[in-house]
Amino acid sequence: MTEVALLTTAHLLGGMVLYSLGFAVFVFNAVPAETAGPLIRRAFPHFYLFVLGTSATAASSSRFFR
């Protein structure tokens, strides 16, 4: 695995953990549940774009596809 692919994969894992354990927990503790649900749903498309972009970067920079 190239260094770029390894760092990008680590960035992907860190972002996924931060979103699921940091952002979501914080939102549900900070605001009422009826407000937190729609807020999390509005943030999901941005999260999916992050995951898709980071995964594509990691895959394209790895030696496996070359």
LINFENGI-V320473 format. One record per run of one state. SS is the DSSP state (@ for helix, = for strand, . for the rest). FROM is the first residue (numbers start at 0). TO is the last residue. Records with the same first field share a line. If there is no record, write none. Layout:
SS: FROM-TO + FROM-TO
//
This chain:
.: 0-1 + 30-31 + 61-61 + 65-65
@: 2-29 + 32-60 + 62-64
//
